Every structure is written in C-alpha cells, then in structure tokens.
Amino acid sequence: MAPRTDKAGHVCDEHQGKSCAPPNPNGGRACRRACKPHRCVPLGPSTIRQVHWILSGAFDRGVKWKWISVNPAAQADKPATPKPDPKPPTAAEAALLINAAYEIDEDWGEFLFSKATTGNRRGEHCALQWVHFEDTSVPDAPGVEADAAVLAVRQALFKAEDGSPGIKDTKIHQQRRQVLDGETRLLFRARLERKTVEAAKLGIKLSPLAFIFSPDPDGRSPLKPDTATQKFARMAARLGVDADLKNWRHYNATELIAAGIDLNIVAGRLGHGGGGATTLKSYTAFQFERSQRAAEALIIRMPARPGAKRDDDGTPAQVLQLPHADDTDLEHTAALQPTCEVRSPAGSPRQVAHCQP
C-alpha cells in the first residue's frame, strides 16, 4: 500500500482531526493503522481467558433468566492458565539489594526493606499513609490495644488514563492489618520522626494523610509504582541479580513458608484469598523444607531400623518377628523382646525388636 500524503487529504481517525506526523522525505505519513497494510495479530492467551470469562458470565446470567437453556461458553476451549513460577531472590541476594538500596538513598532503602518484611504489593505499599501506621508509641494511635505496631493495608494505587496515580481498593477488595516486627516498627517510627522534622524546617506540618514513601516533603504525592519498579530493575541489573520488584513479595512468602509459619497466617499477611489455597498453589515448590522437617519429626518416633541381615545364600533374612495374619492376639506382639543389637553408622550399639537367632 502506497503511503498517503497531505495532498490526498488524509487525516487518520487516531489523530482526531490532525494530520499524521512526522512526514517521511517523500511527504508520506507513518500511521499505525490507516496508512499501513493490515497485519493480523492473534490475541494473547491472557486476553482470550478474559474475554471467555466475560462472555461466560453473561451467558450464565442468560441461563438464570431463562433466555437460553445452556451456556455456550462452557463448551469452548480456553487457554490453560500458566502454573505459578515465582522466582524470589535468595537471602544473600536480598541482603545485597537492601544494602545497595541504602547506599543509594535512605528513603529507597527503607521502602525496599519494609516491602520485604510486609510482603505488600507494590501498589499497596506505595499507597500507605501515616494514618495506616498504628503504634502505641504514637499519640492517639487508633485500634492498637497492646504494645505492638500494626500496618493497616486498606488501599492501593493505580495509573489513571492521564498518567496520574489514583487510589483504589486492594486487589481482592479485602483490607488487612499486619503486625510489624520490632525492626520494621523502629524503621517506621524513625522515618516518621525524620519526615516530621524535615517538613517543620520548611514550615509544613506533616499530615496523617501524607504518603509514607512520598518523594515530596509534605507527603502529598505518593511514590509511583512504575517509578519504584524501574528503579529496582536498574539497581538489580547493576548488581547482576536476576530479580524484579514483584519477586520481592515472593521472597517474603517463601521465607515465611520455609520458617514453618502456618499457611493461613502467610495468606493473611499477603492478602491472599481462599484461606491459604492461593498461597499453597503459588508456592508449592517451596514446601520442601517444611516437608523435610515433617519427615524428621516422624522418624524420631519410629523404632530403630534393624540392620540388613542376610542368609548364606545372599537373600535378605527376616529380622522382625511379626504375628501371623490370622492372629489377633495383641499379647503375641507385646511378647517381642529385644534380644540382639544393631550398630548405628557411628558404631555405637543400640537394641532393636526381637531378632531371629
């Protein structure tokens, strides 16, 4: 297709009454749609799943209202949802990133450290305001009954059409309250004192509605999530660490799971729905350490394993004297007495159940 020109009176609908720009040396215009040959691009799997979800809901409503008898979307094949594959940084990489963040800027280091300990989504963490930090050391702290600090996660940021940040509900429209550890509590307390002093030097009184991680002295504008993501990506690339800001949330989850924390507690802190089902599905690969501890807890209650005793022909000999299958008398089992010993790998003897002479 030949390029259109201004002489042909071409005006693209995507430019809303303005001619296309910039022109090429021949006077043609480089438009994305009207001035170029059509090129079919298939929809991505995620888009197809979203369209299927919308249509399926609409047809379900039609079935309920008896407009149609069956839901045709239920017969359609949709792309499978990819399995979660979180790639959190290791403890060593996390330490490297946090130390590098503090070297860049104290505000940036505090943002990254607190995000790691709370596990908030980036939009939720950027949307935190000082009114959400509830500490008994702060006068008139709402809702705190004991000597503890709580972080109330009630909102998140989103990017409006004009590019400005806006406030919305959390991802699953569920508010939560996170009890903070001692170190994170001190971090928020010290940050509040520092930001209050910085604002006072400029003749500003820091409002409870000020954003905690705002780049402005008065805290009126929040830190944009995209800005935090890009800054983290540049820092990680410079350090040679394959991680992004989303993985920071995965780091919190995997460390808590590895520490043996109950899944319901982990799910509650992360804001997952389903009573831990989402957490378990997303972080199944990181259950290994808990599974290993469970196995070790069981083996210490088991009787000692006899040595692999063999007959002269090389076949394994029966070591434990067991009752016959038709013998239900438990006294037969109780009569088994240890009469031999098996040496552990360390060489120390230990007695086991009855061995054949």
C-alpha positions in Angstrom: 0.0 0.0 0.0 1.4 3.3 -1.0 1.8 5.9 1.7 -0.9 8.6 2.0 0.1 12.2 1.7 -1.3 15.5 2.9 -2.2 16.3 -0.8 -4.5 13.4 -0.8 -6.4 15.0 2.1 -5.6 12.1 4.5 -6.5 12.5 8.2 -6.3 9.5 10.5 -9.0 8.8 12.9 -6.4 8.0 15.6 -5.2 11.6 15.4 -8.6 13.2 16.0 -8.7 15.6 13.1 -5.0 16.3 12.9 -2.7 15.2 10.1 -0.3 12.4 10.7 3.2 13.2 11.8 6.1 13.1 11.2 6.2 13.0 7.4 8.8 11.0 5.6 11.1 12.5 3.0 8.5 11.8 0.3 5.7 13.5 2.1 4.1 10.3 3.3 2.8 9.7 6.8 3.7 6.8 9.1 0.4 5.9 10.7 -0.2 2.8 12.7 -3.5 1.7 11.2 -4.9 3.5 8.2 -1.7 4.1 6.4 -0.2 0.7 6.7 -1.1 -2.8 5.3 -3.3 -4.8 7.7 -1.5 -7.4 9.6 -3.3 -10.0 11.7 -2.0 -10.4 15.2 -3.7 -13.1 17.3 -4.9 -12.3 20.8 -2.7 -13.5 23.6 -3.7 -16.3 26.0 -4.4 -14.0 28.8 -6.7 -11.8 26.7 -8.6 -14.8 25.4 -9.2 -16.0 29.0 -10.5 -12.6 30.0 -12.9 -12.5 27.0 -14.1 -16.0 27.9 -14.7 -15.0 31.5 -16.8 -12.0 30.4 -18.9 -14.0 27.9 -19.3 -16.9 30.3 -20.6 -14.6 33.0 -23.1 -13.0 30.5 -24.3 -16.4 29.3 -24.7 -17.6 32.8 -27.0 -14.7 33.5 -29.0 -15.6 30.4 -29.4 -19.1 31.7 -30.6 -17.9 35.1 -33.1 -15.6 33.4 -34.2 -18.5 31.2 -33.3 -16.6 28.0 -31.2 -19.5 26.9 -31.0 -23.1 28.0 -27.2 -23.7 28.1 -24.1 -21.7 28.3 -22.3 -22.0 25.0 -19.1 -20.5 26.5 -18.9 -23.6 28.8 -18.3 -25.7 25.6 -15.5 -23.5 24.4 -11.8 -24.4 24.9 -9.8 -21.6 26.6 -6.1 -21.4 27.0 -4.8 -23.1 30.2 -3.8 -20.8 33.0 0.0 -21.0 33.4 1.3 -22.5 36.6 2.7 -20.0 39.0 6.5 -19.9 38.8 7.8 -17.4 41.4 11.5 -16.7 41.4 12.3 -15.0 44.6 15.8 -13.8 45.4 17.9 -15.8 47.8 18.7 -14.5 51.2 22.2 -13.4 50.0 20.7 -11.6 47.0 18.1 -9.9 49.2 20.9 -8.6 51.6 22.9 -7.4 48.6 19.9 -5.5 47.2 18.9 -3.9 50.5 22.5 -2.8 51.3 22.8 -1.3 47.8 19.4 0.5 48.2 20.6 2.1 51.4 23.8 3.3 49.7 21.7 4.9 47.0 19.2 6.7 49.3 17.9 6.1 52.8 14.3 6.6 51.6 14.8 4.0 48.9 16.4 1.6 51.4 13.5 2.0 53.9 11.0 1.4 51.1 12.7 -1.8 50.0 13.3 -3.2 53.5 9.8 -2.6 54.7 8.3 -4.1 51.5 10.3 -7.2 52.1 9.2 -7.6 55.7 5.5 -6.8 55.0 5.1 -8.6 51.6 2.7 -5.9 50.3 2.0 -5.5 46.6 3.8 -2.5 45.1 0.6 -0.5 44.7 -0.4 -1.2 48.2 3.0 -0.2 49.7 3.2 3.0 47.7 -0.4 3.9 48.8 0.5 3.7 52.5 -0.3 6.8 54.5 0.8 7.7 58.0 -2.7 7.2 59.3 -2.2 3.5 58.4 0.7 3.1 60.8 -0.7 2.3 64.2 1.8 2.4 67.0 1.4 2.6 70.7 4.4 5.0 70.8 2.5 7.4 68.6 -0.1 9.5 70.5 -3.7 8.7 69.7 -2.8 5.6 67.6 -6.2 4.1 66.6 -7.0 0.5 67.2 -3.9 -0.7 69.0 -4.6 -2.3 72.3 -1.3 -3.9 73.2 2.4 -2.9 72.9 2.6 -3.5 69.2 2.7 -1.8 65.9 0.2 -2.5 63.1 0.2 -1.6 59.5 -3.3 -1.3 58.0 -3.4 -2.1 54.3 -6.6 -0.6 53.0 -5.9 0.8 49.5 -3.7 0.6 46.5 -2.5 2.9 43.7 -3.4 2.6 40.1 -2.4 4.6 37.0 -5.2 6.8 35.6 -5.7 7.5 31.9 -3.8 10.8 32.2 -0.9 9.0 33.8 -1.5 10.4 37.3 -1.8 8.0 40.3 -5.2 7.2 41.7 -6.5 5.4 44.8 -8.5 2.2 44.6 -9.3 -0.8 46.8 -6.8 -3.6 47.2 -6.6 -6.4 44.6 -9.2 -8.7 46.2 -11.1 -5.8 47.9 -10.1 -7.0 51.3 -8.4 -4.9 53.9 -5.9 -6.4 56.3 -3.9 -5.5 59.4 -0.3 -6.6 59.6 1.5 -6.8 62.9 5.0 -5.5 62.4 8.2 -7.0 63.7 10.4 -4.9 66.0 12.9 -3.8 63.4 10.2 -2.7 60.9 8.4 -0.9 63.7 11.6 1.1 64.5 12.0 1.8 60.8 8.6 3.4 60.5 8.9 5.2 63.8 12.3 6.7 62.9 11.0 7.6 59.4 8.0 9.4 60.9 10.3 11.5 63.2 12.7 12.3 60.4 9.9 13.4 57.9 8.2 15.5 60.6 11.4 17.4 61.3 12.1 17.8 57.5 8.6 19.2 57.0 8.9 21.5 60.0 12.1 23.1 58.6 10.0 24.1 55.6 7.2 25.4 57.7 5.0 22.4 57.0 3.0 20.3 59.4 3.1 16.7 58.3 -0.5 15.5 57.9 -1.7 12.0 58.9 -2.9 11.6 55.3 0.6 12.2 54.0 2.0 9.2 52.0 4.7 7.4 53.9 7.1 7.0 50.9 6.3 10.2 49.2 9.2 12.0 47.4 7.7 15.3 48.5 8.4 16.9 51.9 4.7 17.4 52.6 3.9 13.8 51.5 1.0 14.9 49.3 2.0 12.8 46.2 2.8 9.1 46.5 5.7 7.2 45.1 4.6 5.9 41.7 4.7 2.1 41.4 6.2 2.3 38.0 9.0 4.5 39.3 9.8 2.0 42.1 9.8 -0.9 39.6 12.1 0.9 37.2 14.5 2.0 39.9 14.6 -1.6 41.3 15.3 -3.0 37.9 18.2 -0.7 37.2 19.7 -1.5 40.6 19.3 -5.2 40.2 20.8 -5.1 36.7 23.8 -3.2 38.0 24.3 -5.8 40.8 23.9 -8.7 38.4 20.8 -10.0 40.3 18.0 -11.5 38.2 15.1 -10.1 40.2 12.3 -7.6 39.9 10.1 -5.8 42.4 7.4 -8.4 42.2 9.8 -11.0 43.3 10.3 -9.1 46.5 6.8 -10.1 47.5 7.6 -13.8 46.6 10.7 -13.5 48.9 8.5 -12.7 51.9 6.2 -15.6 51.2 8.8 -18.2 50.6 10.8 -17.2 53.7 7.7 -17.4 55.9 6.8 -20.8 54.5 10.3 -22.1 54.9 10.2 -20.9 58.5 7.2 -23.2 59.1 4.6 -20.4 59.5 1.1 -21.7 59.1 -0.3 -21.1 55.6 -3.3 -19.3 56.9 -1.1 -16.8 58.6 1.1 -16.3 55.5 -2.0 -15.9 53.3 -3.5 -13.3 55.7 -0.3 -11.3 55.7 0.0 -11.4 51.9 -3.7 -10.6 51.3 -4.4 -13.9 49.5 -8.0 -15.2 49.4 -9.2 -18.8 49.7 -7.9 -19.4 53.2 -4.3 -20.3 52.0 -5.3 -22.2 48.8 -3.9 -19.4 46.6 -0.7 -19.3 48.7 -0.3 -23.1 48.6 -0.9 -23.2 44.8 1.6 -20.3 44.1 4.4 -21.5 46.4 4.1 -25.3 46.3 7.7 -25.6 45.1 8.9 -24.0 48.3 7.3 -26.6 50.6 10.3 -28.8 50.5 11.9 -27.6 53.7 8.7 -27.9 55.7 8.2 -31.4 54.2 11.7 -32.4 55.3 11.1 -31.2 58.8 7.9 -33.2 58.9 9.8 -36.3 57.9 12.4 -35.7 60.5 9.7 -35.3 63.2 8.2 -38.6 62.3 11.4 -40.7 62.2 12.4 -39.8 65.7 9.2 -41.6 66.9 9.9 -44.7 64.8 11.6 -47.8 66.2 15.2 -48.2 65.2 15.7 -49.9 61.9 17.4 -53.3 62.1 20.5 -54.0 60.0 20.1 -55.6 56.7 20.8 -59.2 57.8 21.3 -61.8 55.0 21.4 -65.6 54.9 24.2 -67.6 53.5 22.7 -67.6 50.0 22.6 -63.8 50.0 18.8 -63.4 50.4 17.6 -60.9 53.0 16.6 -62.7 56.2 13.5 -61.8 58.2 14.6 -59.6 61.0 11.4 -58.6 62.8 9.2 -61.3 64.3 5.7 -60.4 63.3 2.4 -62.1 64.3 0.6 -64.3 61.8 -2.1 -62.7 59.7 -4.9 -64.6 61.4 -3.5 -64.0 64.9 -5.4 -61.1 66.5 -4.0 -61.6 70.0 -2.1 -58.4 70.8 -0.1 -60.3 73.6 1.8 -62.0 70.8 3.1 -58.7 69.6 3.8 -57.5 73.1 5.9 -60.5 73.8 8.5 -59.4 71.3 11.6 -58.6 73.4 14.9 -57.1 72.2 17.4 -59.9 72.1 20.1 -58.5 69.7 21.6 -55.2 68.8 22.4 -53.3 65.7 25.2 -50.8 65.4 24.5 -47.3 64.1 26.7 -45.7 61.5 28.7 -44.2 64.3 29.5 -47.6 65.7 27.5 -47.3 69.0 25.2 -50.3 69.7 21.5 -49.9 70.1 18.8 -52.5 70.8 16.0 -53.3 68.4 13.0 -55.5 68.3 13.3 -59.3 68.5 15.8 -60.7 66.0 15.9 -64.3 64.8 18.7 -66.3 66.4 
